[in-house]
Amino acid sequence: MNPSEFLARLRNLVSNVKLVGRKDGDAVEVETIYGRGYELAELKPYGLASKPESGKGLCLFVGGDTRSPVLLPLDNREGQPELEDGEVALYHSAGHCVVLRQDGTLEVGGTDNGGLIKWQELQTQLDKVNTFLQTLQQVLGALPPVSEPGNGSSSVLQTTLSAALASLELPDYGEVESDKVLHGEGGGA
């Protein structure tokens, strides 16, 4: 190999590319800064997949041979949320995102709806409400009949409340928890 061939291979080791289009499956069409087009699949880390609508990236050429391209993952920062050093995000060009913040907070789709419910605490509070309602039912059911003043007939209020409470079933919250999406207080140091 003469020096000019060596320099050409060295120069061809890496090239900037832009996404031109998509083919069936994982194949994409890219074009180098020199106008050379390639149809190939992106190299992606295991377990992560994406299909940017537009983007740019780097193409490596094994041994500087432009017939042996390897396309690194394409970059498109459209829709990327604001991040501080050390933070990680999965995001979509339309703005959908999941962000792991430096303080251990996980944001799914933003923060305007507050945090996930702590199921055990909710269960404790719902049990208190059920206990209150059960006590109210028992007290109202145990009251002796109260007569309406003046005519001696049964109290309309007492009769209505007793009938309404007798027909109600207290809620059971035991089956509302999902075991597919779990959360905790975080295990970070």
VEXKOL-128112 format. One record per atom (N, C-alpha, C): residue number from 1; residue in one letter; atom name; x, y, z. Coordinates in nm, 4 decimals, padded with zeros to 6 digits, always signed. Layout:
<recs>
   n res atom        u        v        w
 NUM   A   CA        X        Y        Z
...
</recs>
This chain:
<recs>
   n res atom        u        v        w
   1   M    N +00.0860 -00.1170 +00.0000
   1   M   CA +00.0000 +00.0000 +00.0000
   1   M    C +00.0906 +00.1233 +00.0000
   2   N    N +00.0654 +00.2114 -00.0938
   2   N   CA +00.1468 +00.3324 -00.1020
   2   N    C +00.0949 +00.4371 -00.0047
   3   P    N +00.1714 +00.5417 +00.0211
   3   P   CA +00.1306 +00.6433 +00.1201
   3   P    C -00.0029 +00.7112 +00.0891
   4   S    N -00.0351 +00.7348 -00.0362
   4   S   CA -00.1625 +00.8016 -00.0659
   4   S    C -00.2805 +00.7078 -00.0393
   5   E    N -00.2645 +00.5769 -00.0675
   5   E   CA -00.3703 +00.4809 -00.0343
   5   E    C -00.3892 +00.4726 +00.1169
   6   F    N -00.2773 +00.4748 +00.1891
   6   F   CA -00.2827 +00.4716 +00.3356
   6   F    C -00.3567 +00.5946 +00.3893
   7   L    N -00.3239 +00.7110 +00.3386
   7   L   CA -00.3909 +00.8346 +00.3832
   7   L    C -00.5399 +00.8330 +00.3470
   8   A    N -00.5751 +00.7797 +00.2309
   8   A   CA -00.7158 +00.7716 +00.1907
   8   A    C -00.7919 +00.6800 +00.2865
   9   R    N -00.7321 +00.5663 +00.3220
   9   R   CA -00.7982 +00.4748 +00.4170
   9   R    C -00.8115 +00.5379 +00.5541
  10   L    N -00.7073 +00.6100 +00.5949
  10   L   CA -00.7110 +00.6783 +00.7244
  10   L    C -00.8218 +00.7835 +00.7255
  11   R    N -00.8311 +00.8617 +00.6183
  11   R   CA -00.9342 +00.9649 +00.6056
  11   R    C -01.0731 +00.9023 +00.6015
  12   N    N -01.0848 +00.7814 +00.5484
  12   N   CA -01.2144 +00.7147 +00.5342
  12   N    C -01.2549 +00.6330 +00.6564
  13   L    N -01.1800 +00.6364 +00.7636
  13   L   CA -01.2161 +00.5586 +00.8825
  13   L    C -01.3497 +00.6024 +00.9415
  14   V    N -01.3747 +00.7334 +00.9422
  14   V   CA -01.4949 +00.7885 +01.0047
  14   V    C -01.5517 +00.8968 +00.9142
  15   S    N -01.6856 +00.8995 +00.9045
  15   S   CA -01.7497 +01.0057 +00.8272
  15   S    C -01.8770 +01.0484 +00.8982
  16   N    N -01.9033 +01.1781 +00.8964
  16   N   CA -02.0324 +01.2293 +00.9424
  16   N    C -02.1375 +01.1893 +00.8396
  17   V    N -02.2573 +01.1521 +00.8888
  17   V   CA -02.3664 +01.1156 +00.7989
  17   V    C -02.4947 +01.1818 +00.8456
  18   K    N -02.5887 +01.1930 +00.7538
  18   K   CA -02.7229 +01.2400 +00.7904
  18   K    C -02.8223 +01.1366 +00.7416
  19   L    N -02.9325 +01.1244 +00.8157
  19   L   CA -03.0392 +01.0311 +00.7796
  19   L    C -03.1144 +01.0860 +00.6596
  20   V    N -03.1271 +01.0037 +00.5569
  20   V   CA -03.1988 +01.0438 +00.4360
  20   V    C -03.3365 +00.9790 +00.4331
  21   G    N -03.3456 +00.8531 +00.4784
  21   G   CA -03.4735 +00.7838 +00.4775
  21   G    C -03.4640 +00.6497 +00.5479
  22   R    N -03.5778 +00.5834 +00.5584
  22   R   CA -03.5852 +00.4515 +00.6215
  22   R    C -03.6320 +00.3496 +00.5197
  23   K    N -03.5823 +00.2298 +00.5356
  23   K   CA -03.6252 +00.1165 +00.4538
  23   K    C -03.7037 +00.0218 +00.5429
  24   D    N -03.7433 -00.0905 +00.4892
  24   D   CA -03.8132 -00.1920 +00.5686
  24   D    C -03.7216 -00.2431 +00.6793
  25   G    N -03.7818 -00.2802 +00.7916
  25   G   CA -03.7048 -00.3332 +00.9039
  25   G    C -03.6194 -00.2260 +00.9682
  26   D    N -03.4945 -00.2599 +00.9958
  26   D   CA -03.4040 -00.1658 +01.0633
  26   D    C -03.3148 -00.0881 +00.9687
  27   A    N -03.3259 -00.1117 +00.8382
  27   A   CA -03.2369 -00.0457 +00.7430
  27   A    C -03.2701 +00.1026 +00.7297
  28   V    N -03.1643 +00.1812 +00.7196
  28   V   CA -03.1790 +00.3254 +00.6985
  28   V    C -03.0927 +00.3663 +00.5797
  29   E    N -03.1290 +00.4772 +00.5214
  29   E   CA -03.0468 +00.5373 +00.4169
  29   E    C -02.9767 +00.6570 +00.4773
  30   V    N -02.8449 +00.6611 +00.4648
  30   V   CA -02.7679 +00.7748 +00.5127
  30   V    C -02.6807 +00.8267 +00.4002
  31   E    N -02.6385 +00.9508 +00.4164
  31   E   CA -02.5511 +01.0122 +00.3176
  31   E    C -02.4346 +01.0756 +00.3912
  32   T    N -02.3127 +01.0513 +00.3418
  32   T   CA -02.1939 +01.1103 +00.4045
  32   T    C -02.1819 +01.2560 +00.3633
  33   I    N -02.0907 +01.3256 +00.4286
  33   I   CA -02.0689 +01.4670 +00.3939
  33   I    C -02.0101 +01.4809 +00.2538
  34   Y    N -01.9619 +01.3693 +00.1972
  34   Y   CA -01.9074 +01.3713 +00.0607
  34   Y    C -02.0129 +01.3328 -00.0425
  35   G    N -02.1390 +01.3121 +00.0037
  35   G   CA -02.2469 +01.2808 -00.0882
  35   G    C -02.2607 +01.1327 -00.1214
  36   R    N -02.1858 +01.0481 -00.0564
  36   R   CA -02.1923 +00.9040 -00.0817
  36   R    C -02.3072 +00.8461 +00.0004
  37   G    N -02.3950 +00.7690 -00.0635
  37   G   CA -02.5107 +00.7120 +00.0050
  37   G    C -02.4899 +00.5667 +00.0430
  38   Y    N -02.5506 +00.5286 +00.1562
  38   Y   CA -02.5428 +00.3912 +00.2050
  38   Y    C -02.6780 +00.3500 +00.2596
  39   E    N -02.7093 +00.2224 +00.2442
  39   E   CA -02.8276 +00.1638 +00.3058
  39   E    C -02.7775 +00.0558 +00.4003
  40   L    N -02.8015 +00.0745 +00.5302
  40   L   CA -02.7514 -00.0196 +00.6294
  40   L    C -02.8289 -00.0076 +00.7593
  41   A    N -02.8012 -00.0965 +00.8530
  41   A   CA -02.8683 -00.0956 +00.9832
  41   A    C -02.7797 -00.0247 +01.0856
  42   E    N -02.8443 +00.0474 +01.1769
  42   E   CA -02.7712 +00.1132 +01.2854
  42   E    C -02.7220 +00.0110 +01.3863
  43   L    N -02.6065 +00.0348 +01.4391
  43   L   CA -02.5561 -00.0426 +01.5519
  43   L    C -02.6252 +00.0131 +01.6762
  44   K    N -02.6879 -00.0734 +01.7574
  44   K   CA -02.7606 -00.0250 +01.8752
  44   K    C -02.7244 -00.1095 +01.9958
  45   P    N -02.7247 -00.0479 +02.1143
  45   P   CA -02.6990 -00.1272 +02.2352
  45   P    C -02.8152 -00.2227 +02.2628
  46   Y    N -02.7846 -00.3363 +02.3216
  46   Y   CA -02.8863 -00.4362 +02.3532
  46   Y    C -02.9962 -00.3765 +02.4410
  47   G    N -03.1199 -00.4054 +02.4076
  47   G   CA -03.2330 -00.3656 +02.4905
  47   G    C -03.2861 -00.2264 +02.4626
  48   L    N -03.2209 -00.1494 +02.3788
  48   L   CA -03.2681 -00.0151 +02.3453
  48   L    C -03.2884 -00.0064 +02.1950
  49   A    N -03.3976 +00.0506 +02.1549
  49   A   CA -03.4251 +00.0674 +02.0126
  49   A    C -03.4908 +00.2019 +01.9910
  50   S    N -03.4604 +00.2621 +01.8787
  50   S   CA -03.5241 +00.3885 +01.8435
  50   S    C -03.5234 +00.4019 +01.6921
  51   K    N -03.6129 +00.4853 +01.6427
  51   K   CA -03.6186 +00.5147 +01.5004
  51   K    C -03.6382 +00.6648 +01.4844
  52   P    N -03.5283 +00.7411 +01.4934
  52   P   CA -03.5443 +00.8853 +01.4770
  52   P    C -03.5996 +00.9192 +01.3386
  53   E    N -03.6821 +01.0224 +01.3344
  53   E   CA -03.7408 +01.0657 +01.2086
  53   E    C -03.6403 +01.1405 +01.1240
  54   S    N -03.5449 +01.2019 +01.1907
  54   S   CA -03.4346 +01.2707 +01.1241
  54   S    C -03.3168 +01.2620 +01.2185
  55   G    N -03.1996 +01.2916 +01.1688
  55   G   CA -03.0852 +01.2876 +01.2576
  55   G    C -02.9545 +01.2811 +01.1823
  56   K    N -02.8500 +01.2785 +01.2597
  56   K   CA -02.7158 +01.2680 +01.2027
  56   K    C -02.6341 +01.1773 +01.2924
  57   G    N -02.5218 +01.1355 +01.2433
  57   G   CA -02.4404 +01.0448 +01.3211
  57   G    C -02.3042 +01.0235 +01.2582
  58   L    N -02.2422 +00.9138 +01.2985
  58   L   CA -02.1106 +00.8764 +01.2479
  58   L    C -02.1175 +00.7389 +01.1857
  59   C    N -02.0469 +00.7236 +01.0768
  59   C   CA -02.0337 +00.5948 +01.0115
  59   C    C -01.8855 +00.5581 +01.0153
  60   L    N -01.8567 +00.4398 +01.0662
  60   L   CA -01.7191 +00.3900 +01.0691
  60   L    C -01.6997 +00.2986 +00.9490
  61   F    N -01.5815 +00.3013 +00.8925
  61   F   CA -01.5495 +00.2141 +00.7805
  61   F    C -01.4330 +00.1264 +00.8233
  62   V    N -01.4608 -00.0025 +00.8373
  62   V   CA -01.3623 -00.0977 +00.8873
  62   V    C -01.2396 -00.0959 +00.7965
  63   G    N -01.1240 -00.0686 +00.8558
  63   G   CA -00.9986 -00.0629 +00.7800
  63   G    C -00.9916 +00.0522 +00.6824
  64   G    N -01.0832 +00.1490 +00.6969
  64   G   CA -01.0863 +00.2616 +00.6043
  64   G    C -01.1480 +00.2255 +00.4707
  65   D    N -01.2073 +00.1067 +00.4614
  65   D   CA -01.2668 +00.0579 +00.3374
  65   D    C -01.4129 +00.1020 +00.3323
  66   T    N -01.4479 +00.1875 +00.2385
  66   T   CA -01.5837 +00.2414 +00.2297
  66   T    C -01.6858 +00.1359 +00.1881
  67   R    N -01.6408 +00.0146 +00.1573
  67   R   CA -01.7332 -00.0954 +00.1280
  67   R    C -01.7715 -00.1716 +00.2547
  68   S    N -01.7146 -00.1309 +00.3709
  68   S   CA -01.7421 -00.1988 +00.4991
  68   S    C -01.7926 -00.0986 +00.6028
  69   P    N -01.9124 -00.0405 +00.5805
  69   P   CA -01.9627 +00.0618 +00.6729
  69   P    C -02.0284 +00.0019 +00.7984
  70   V    N -02.0132 +00.0724 +00.9095
  70   V   CA -02.0807 +00.0396 +01.0353
  70   V    C -02.1417 +00.1711 +01.0857
  71   L    N -02.2743 +00.1760 +01.0938
  71   L   CA -02.3427 +00.2989 +01.1347
  71   L    C -02.3652 +00.2993 +01.2850
  72   L    N -02.3077 +00.3970 +01.3532
  72   L   CA -02.3314 +00.4136 +01.4966
  72   L    C -02.4714 +00.4717 +01.5166
  73   P    N -02.5285 +00.4635 +01.6395
  73   P   CA -02.6646 +00.5161 +01.6610
  73   P    C -02.6774 +00.6624 +01.6172
  74   L    N -02.7883 +00.6915 +01.5503
  74   L   CA -02.8140 +00.8274 +01.5023
  74   L    C -02.8525 +00.9182 +01.6190
  75   D    N -02.8208 +01.0442 +01.6054
  75   D   CA -02.8478 +01.1433 +01.7098
  75   D    C -02.9541 +01.2405 +01.6610
  76   N    N -03.0547 +01.2619 +01.7451
  76   N   CA -03.1562 +01.3627 +01.7177
  76   N    C -03.2005 +01.4144 +01.8530
  77   R    N -03.1728 +01.5373 +01.8846
  77   R   CA -03.2028 +01.5922 +02.0177
  77   R    C -03.3359 +01.6657 +02.0234
  78   E    N -03.4141 +01.6546 +01.9186
  78   E   CA -03.5457 +01.7175 +01.9162
  78   E    C -03.6322 +01.6567 +02.0259
  79   G    N -03.6861 +01.7385 +02.1144
  79   G   CA -03.7695 +01.6911 +02.2238
  79   G    C -03.6925 +01.6552 +02.3492
  80   Q    N -03.5597 +01.6687 +02.3468
  80   Q   CA -03.4797 +01.6327 +02.4652
  80   Q    C -03.5097 +01.7285 +02.5802
  81   P    N -03.5392 +01.6743 +02.6991
  81   P   CA -03.5660 +01.7612 +02.8146
  81   P    C -03.4373 +01.8238 +02.8666
  82   E    N -03.4526 +01.9288 +02.9464
  82   E   CA -03.3369 +01.9920 +03.0098
  82   E    C -03.2800 +01.8964 +03.1135
  83   L    N -03.1507 +01.8753 +03.1102
  83   L   CA -03.0853 +01.7834 +03.2032
  83   L    C -02.9698 +01.8523 +03.2734
  84   E    N -02.9479 +01.8128 +03.3984
  84   E   CA -02.8306 +01.8554 +03.4732
  84   E    C -02.7246 +01.7467 +03.4572
  85   D    N -02.6010 +01.7785 +03.4929
  85   D   CA -02.4939 +01.6796 +03.4852
  85   D    C -02.5339 +01.5525 +03.5596
  86   G    N -02.5109 +01.4377 +03.4985
  86   G   CA -02.5388 +01.3095 +03.5617
  86   G    C -02.6804 +01.2584 +03.5444
  87   E    N -02.7689 +01.3334 +03.4802
  87   E   CA -02.9071 +01.2898 +03.4631
  87   E    C -02.9243 +01.2145 +03.3314
  88   V    N -03.0276 +01.1302 +03.3261
  88   V   CA -03.0523 +01.0433 +03.2115
  88   V    C -03.1970 +01.0591 +03.1679
  89   A    N -03.2198 +01.0530 +03.0370
  89   A   CA -03.3571 +01.0654 +02.9867
  89   A    C -03.3801 +00.9718 +02.8682
  90   L    N -03.5014 +00.9190 +02.8606
  90   L   CA -03.5539 +00.8558 +02.7402
  90   L    C -03.6574 +00.9545 +02.6884
  91   Y    N -03.6465 +00.9927 +02.5633
  91   Y   CA -03.7390 +01.0945 +02.5144
  91   Y    C -03.7751 +01.0705 +02.3690
  92   H    N -03.8823 +01.1358 +02.3288
  92   H   CA -03.9385 +01.1244 +02.1942
  92   H    C -03.9422 +01.2639 +02.1342
  93   S    N -03.9399 +01.2717 +02.0030
  93   S   CA -03.9384 +01.4023 +01.9369
  93   S    C -04.0622 +01.4858 +01.9689
  94   A    N -04.1734 +01.4214 +02.0081
  94   A   CA -04.2959 +01.4950 +02.0423
  94   A    C -04.2958 +01.5443 +02.1870
  95   G    N -04.1878 +01.5167 +02.2617
  95   G   CA -04.1777 +01.5672 +02.3981
  95   G    C -04.2083 +01.4666 +02.5068
  96   H    N -04.2522 +01.3464 +02.4729
  96   H   CA -04.2768 +01.2437 +02.5739
  96   H    C -04.1426 +01.2035 +02.6332
  97   C    N -04.1359 +01.1903 +02.7673
  97   C   CA -04.0052 +01.1564 +02.8234
  97   C    C -04.0152 +01.0894 +02.9599
  98   V    N -03.9080 +01.0186 +02.9923
  98   V   CA -03.8853 +00.9613 +03.1240
  98   V    C -03.7473 +01.0112 +03.1654
  99   V    N -03.7389 +01.0759 +03.2815
  99   V   CA -03.6124 +01.1364 +03.3246
  99   V    C -03.5756 +01.0841 +03.4628
 100   L    N -03.4519 +01.0396 +03.4769
 100   L   CA -03.3965 +01.0025 +03.6069
 100   L    C -03.3084 +01.1180 +03.6505
 101   R    N -03.3559 +01.1905 +03.7529
 101   R   CA -03.2857 +01.3098 +03.8006
 101   R    C -03.1723 +01.2728 +03.8955
 102   Q    N -03.0804 +01.3645 +03.9111
 102   Q   CA -02.9624 +01.3455 +03.9951
 102   Q    C -03.0002 +01.3123 +04.1393
 103   D    N -03.1123 +01.3651 +04.1871
 103   D   CA -03.1550 +01.3411 +04.3264
 103   D    C -03.2301 +01.2088 +04.3435
 104   G    N -03.2387 +01.1278 +04.2352
 104   G   CA -03.3068 +00.9987 +04.2432
 104   G    C -03.4526 +01.0037 +04.2029
 105   T    N -03.5046 +01.1209 +04.1710
 105   T   CA -03.6429 +01.1359 +04.1275
 105   T    C -03.6579 +01.0812 +03.9857
 106   L    N -03.7628 +01.0053 +03.9629
 106   L   CA -03.7959 +00.9547 +03.8301
 106   L    C -03.9192 +01.0297 +03.7825
 107   E    N -03.9064 +01.1030 +03.6735
 107   E   CA -04.0177 +01.1787 +03.6170
 107   E    C -04.0683 +01.1060 +03.4930
 108   V    N -04.1966 +01.0755 +03.4916
 108   V   CA -04.2579 +01.0100 +03.3764
 108   V    C -04.3573 +01.1080 +03.3162
 109   G    N -04.3247 +01.1632 +03.2029
 109   G   CA -04.4148 +01.2554 +03.1339
 109   G    C -04.4271 +01.3912 +03.2010
 110   G    N -04.3349 +01.4286 +03.2873
 110   G   CA -04.3387 +01.5588 +03.3534
 110   G    C -04.3654 +01.5467 +03.5022
 111   T    N -04.3975 +01.6611 +03.5633
 111   T   CA -04.4170 +01.6636 +03.7085
 111   T    C -04.5497 +01.7263 +03.7501
 112   D    N -04.6308 +01.7721 +03.6553
 112   D   CA -04.7512 +01.8474 +03.6914
 112   D    C -04.8620 +01.7648 +03.7556
 113   N    N -04.8560 +01.6312 +03.7506
 113   N   CA -04.9584 +01.5493 +03.8164
 113   N    C -04.9124 +01.4951 +03.9510
 114   G    N -04.7970 +01.5385 +03.9978
 114   G   CA -04.7494 +01.4927 +04.1278
 114   G    C -04.6849 +01.3554 +04.1203
 115   G    N -04.6665 +01.2953 +04.2359
 115   G   CA -04.5975 +01.1672 +04.2434
 115   G    C -04.6917 +01.0484 +04.2403
 116   L    N -04.6332 +00.9312 +04.2259
 116   L   CA -04.7120 +00.8081 +04.2332
 116   L    C -04.7674 +00.7927 +04.3745
 117   I    N -04.8758 +00.7238 +04.3855
 117   I   CA -04.9382 +00.7016 +04.5157
 117   I    C -04.8612 +00.5947 +04.5913
 118   K    N -04.8371 +00.6196 +04.7185
 118   K   CA -04.7764 +00.5200 +04.8064
 118   K    C -04.8900 +00.4291 +04.8511
 119   W    N -04.8949 +00.3101 +04.7937
 119   W   CA -05.0091 +00.2226 +04.8130
 119   W    C -05.0347 +00.1914 +04.9599
 120   Q    N -04.9318 +00.1600 +05.0361
 120   Q   CA -04.9526 +00.1227 +05.1766
 120   Q    C -05.0146 +00.2384 +05.2549
 121   E    N -04.9681 +00.3604 +05.2300
 121   E   CA -05.0255 +00.4765 +05.2997
 121   E    C -05.1703 +00.4993 +05.2566
 122   L    N -05.1987 +00.4855 +05.1270
 122   L   CA -05.3357 +00.5007 +05.0794
 122   L    C -05.4253 +00.3953 +05.1437
 123   Q    N -05.3780 +00.2715 +05.1518
 123   Q   CA -05.4560 +00.1639 +05.2139
 123   Q    C -05.4860 +00.1970 +05.3602
 124   T    N -05.3870 +00.2501 +05.4319
 124   T   CA -05.4070 +00.2887 +05.5724
 124   T    C -05.5154 +00.3952 +05.5837
 125   Q    N -05.5099 +00.4965 +05.4974
 125   Q   CA -05.6078 +00.6050 +05.5034
 125   Q    C -05.7469 +00.5569 +05.4611
 126   L    N -05.7541 +00.4695 +05.3605
 126   L   CA -05.8837 +00.4158 +05.3180
 126   L    C -05.9437 +00.3270 +05.4263
 127   D    N -05.8595 +00.2532 +05.4983
 127   D   CA -05.9091 +00.1717 +05.6100
 127   D    C -05.9703 +00.2606 +05.7180
 128   K    N -05.9103 +00.3775 +05.7412
 128   K   CA -05.9659 +00.4720 +05.8391
 128   K    C -06.1037 +00.5202 +05.7937
 129   V    N -06.1175 +00.5508 +05.6644
 129   V   CA -06.2467 +00.5962 +05.6111
 129   V    C -06.3502 +00.4845 +05.6255
 130   N    N -06.3115 +00.3612 +05.5926
 130   N   CA -06.4045 +00.2486 +05.6072
 130   N    C -06.4454 +00.2285 +05.7531
 131   T    N -06.3505 +00.2403 +05.8446
 131   T   CA -06.3817 +00.2264 +05.9871
 131   T    C -06.4815 +00.3340 +06.0302
 132   F    N -06.4599 +00.4565 +05.9857
 132   F   CA -06.5511 +00.5665 +06.0171
 132   F    C -06.6914 +00.5371 +05.9638
 133   L    N -06.6998 +00.4923 +05.8378
 133   L   CA -06.8302 +00.4634 +05.7784
 133   L    C -06.9000 +00.3463 +05.8475
 134   Q    N -06.8227 +00.2433 +05.8826
 134   Q   CA -06.8814 +00.1298 +05.9543
 134   Q    C -06.9371 +00.1746 +06.0896
 135   T    N -06.8615 +00.2580 +06.1600
 135   T   CA -06.9057 +00.3090 +06.2898
 135   T    C -07.0321 +00.3922 +06.2730
 136   L    N -07.0353 +00.4769 +06.1708
 136   L   CA -07.1535 +00.5591 +06.1437
 136   L    C -07.2741 +00.4699 +06.1142
 137   Q    N -07.2551 +00.3650 +06.0354
 137   Q   CA -07.3645 +00.2712 +06.0071
 137   Q    C -07.4152 +00.2054 +06.1345
 138   Q    N -07.3225 +00.1615 +06.2184
 138   Q   CA -07.3603 +00.0942 +06.3424
 138   Q    C -07.4358 +00.1885 +06.4356
 139   V    N -07.3865 +00.3106 +06.4498
 139   V   CA -07.4504 +00.4071 +06.5395
 139   V    C -07.5906 +00.4412 +06.4898
 140   L    N -07.6020 +00.4706 +06.3620
 140   L   CA -07.7334 +00.5064 +06.3087
 140   L    C -07.8302 +00.3882 +06.3121
 141   G    N -07.7768 +00.2676 +06.2917
 141   G   CA -07.8624 +00.1498 +06.2952
 141   G    C -07.9070 +00.1130 +06.4355
 142   A    N -07.8294 +00.1533 +06.5368
 142   A   CA -07.8607 +00.1172 +06.6751
 142   A    C -07.9484 +00.2212 +06.7452
 143   L    N -07.9697 +00.3353 +06.6796
 143   L   CA -08.0517 +00.4386 +06.7440
 143   L    C -08.1968 +00.3915 +06.7544
 144   P    N -08.2591 +00.4206 +06.8669
 144   P   CA -08.4024 +00.3895 +06.8749
 144   P    C -08.4797 +00.4815 +06.7804
 145   P    N -08.5936 +00.4383 +06.7356
 145   P   CA -08.6719 +00.5234 +06.6456
 145   P    C -08.7001 +00.6596 +06.7094
 146   V    N -08.6811 +00.7619 +06.6292
 146   V   CA -08.7079 +00.8986 +06.6747
 146   V    C -08.8367 +00.9437 +06.6080
 147   S    N -08.9243 +00.9991 +06.6882
 147   S   CA -09.0539 +01.0447 +06.6349
 147   S    C -09.0430 +01.1890 +06.5903
 148   E    N -09.1197 +01.2188 +06.4863
 148   E   CA -09.1295 +01.3569 +06.4403
 148   E    C -09.2061 +01.4357 +06.5455
 149   P    N -09.1559 +01.5531 +06.5815
 149   P   CA -09.2282 +01.6326 +06.6808
 149   P    C -09.3685 +01.6706 +06.6294
 150   G    N -09.4643 +01.6564 +06.7144
 150   G   CA -09.6001 +01.7003 +06.6830
 150   G    C -09.6907 +01.5921 +06.6304
 151   N    N -09.6376 +01.4992 +06.5425
 151   N   CA -09.7309 +01.4002 +06.4879
 151   N    C -09.6954 +01.2574 +06.5293
 152   G    N -09.5793 +01.2320 +06.5883
 152   G   CA -09.5423 +01.1016 +06.6421
 152   G    C -09.4998 +00.9990 +06.5391
 153   S    N -09.4976 +01.0348 +06.4081
 153   S   CA -09.4527 +00.9378 +06.3073
 153   S    C -09.2999 +00.9277 +06.3088
 154   S    N -09.2445 +00.8228 +06.2452
 154   S   CA -09.0986 +00.8024 +06.2430
 154   S    C -09.0306 +00.9198 +06.1734
 155   S    N -08.9108 +00.9512 +06.2213
 155   S   CA -08.8332 +01.0615 +06.1642
 155   S    C -08.7977 +01.0302 +06.0191
 156   V    N -08.8279 +01.1237 +05.9319
 156   V   CA -08.7977 +01.1074 +05.7901
 156   V    C -08.6469 +01.0985 +05.7692
 157   L    N -08.5717 +01.1816 +05.8395
 157   L   CA -08.4260 +01.1815 +05.8276
 157   L    C -08.3687 +01.0461 +05.8706
 158   Q    N -08.4124 +00.9973 +05.9856
 158   Q   CA -08.3599 +00.8699 +06.0355
 158   Q    C -08.3974 +00.7557 +05.9413
 159   T    N -08.5188 +00.7536 +05.8944
 159   T   CA -08.5640 +00.6477 +05.8042
 159   T    C -08.4863 +00.6511 +05.6726
 160   T    N -08.4668 +00.7698 +05.6186
 160   T   CA -08.3939 +00.7853 +05.4917
 160   T    C -08.2484 +00.7438 +05.5074
 161   L    N -08.1837 +00.7903 +05.6156
 161   L   CA -08.0438 +00.7534 +05.6385
 161   L    C -08.0282 +00.6041 +05.6601
 162   S    N -08.1137 +00.5453 +05.7396
 162   S   CA -08.1048 +00.4017 +05.7666
 162   S    C -08.1220 +00.3209 +05.6381
 163   A    N -08.2182 +00.3588 +05.5547
 163   A   CA -08.2413 +00.2874 +05.4292
 163   A    C -08.1234 +00.3038 +05.3337
 164   A    N -08.0713 +00.4242 +05.3260
 164   A   CA -07.9576 +00.4503 +05.2357
 164   A    C -07.8342 +00.3739 +05.2814
 165   L    N -07.8038 +00.3779 +05.4103
 165   L   CA -07.6850 +00.3093 +05.4611
 165   L    C -07.6978 +00.1579 +05.4542
 166   A    N -07.8157 +00.1050 +05.4706
 166   A   CA -07.8364 -00.0398 +05.4663
 166   A    C -07.8103 -00.0950 +05.3263
 167   S    N -07.8332 -00.0132 +05.2239
 167   S   CA -07.8163 -00.0617 +05.0866
 167   S    C -07.6735 -00.0447 +05.0349
 168   L    N -07.5875 +00.0227 +05.1095
 168   L   CA -07.4504 +00.0480 +05.0636
 168   L    C -07.3548 -00.0606 +05.1102
 169   E    N -07.2612 -00.0932 +05.0223
 169   E   CA -07.1551 -00.1873 +05.0573
 169   E    C -07.0259 -00.1075 +05.0655
 170   L    N -06.9515 -00.1279 +05.1728
 170   L   CA -06.8251 -00.0556 +05.1862
 170   L    C -06.7260 -00.1055 +05.0811
 171   P    N -06.6455 -00.0141 +05.0270
 171   P   CA -06.5528 -00.0535 +04.9201
 171   P    C -06.4417 -00.1455 +04.9705
 172   D    N -06.3924 -00.2295 +04.8779
 172   D   CA -06.2776 -00.3165 +04.9047
 172   D    C -06.1669 -00.2732 +04.8087
 173   Y    N -06.0583 -00.2238 +04.8627
 173   Y   CA -05.9492 -00.1723 +04.7811
 173   Y    C -05.8360 -00.2743 +04.7652
 174   G    N -05.8609 -00.3975 +04.7994
 174   G   CA -05.7557 -00.4984 +04.8006
 174   G    C -05.7029 -00.5383 +04.6639
 175   E    N -05.7781 -00.5126 +04.5570
 175   E   CA -05.7353 -00.5594 +04.4247
 175   E    C -05.6969 -00.4466 +04.3296
 176   V    N -05.6719 -00.3267 +04.3795
 176   V   CA -05.6410 -00.2158 +04.2889
 176   V    C -05.4919 -00.1982 +04.2638
 177   E    N -05.4076 -00.2694 +04.3337
 177   E   CA -05.2634 -00.2544 +04.3170
 177   E    C -05.2137 -00.3424 +04.2028
 178   S    N -05.1297 -00.2841 +04.1170
 178   S   CA -05.0682 -00.3590 +04.0073
 178   S    C -04.9312 -00.4092 +04.0502
 179   D    N -04.8978 -00.5310 +04.0107
 179   D   CA -04.7638 -00.5805 +04.0398
 179   D    C -04.6735 -00.5679 +03.9174
 180   K    N -04.7195 -00.4978 +03.8137
 180   K   CA -04.6406 -00.4797 +03.6914
 180   K    C -04.5621 -00.3496 +03.6925
 181   V    N -04.6104 -00.2470 +03.7610
 181   V   CA -04.5386 -00.1201 +03.7735
 181   V    C -04.5181 -00.0977 +03.9228
 182   L    N -04.3939 -00.1027 +03.9639
 182   L   CA -04.3614 -00.0918 +04.1058
 182   L    C -04.2775 +00.0327 +04.1302
 183   H    N -04.2809 +00.0833 +04.2519
 183   H   CA -04.1967 +00.1970 +04.2866
 183   H    C -04.1614 +00.1913 +04.4334
 184   G    N -04.0573 +00.2618 +04.4693
 184   G   CA -04.0121 +00.2672 +04.6088
 184   G    C -03.9530 +00.4031 +04.6378
 185   E    N -03.8819 +00.4130 +04.7461
 185   E   CA -03.8216 +00.5399 +04.7851
 185   E    C -03.6839 +00.5595 +04.7217
 186   G    N -03.6363 +00.4641 +04.6459
 186   G   CA -03.5051 +00.4760 +04.5817
 186   G    C -03.3988 +00.4082 +04.6643
 187   G    N -03.3023 +00.3525 +04.5961
 187   G   CA -03.1960 +00.2807 +04.6654
 187   G    C -03.0612 +00.3458 +04.6475
 188   G    N -03.0597 +00.4666 +04.5922
 188   G   CA -02.9325 +00.5344 +04.5665
 188   G    C -02.8636 +00.5758 +04.6941
 189   A    N -02.7348 +00.5921 +04.6821
 189   A   CA -02.6539 +00.6328 +04.7986
 189   A    C -02.6672 +00.7789 +04.8266
</recs>
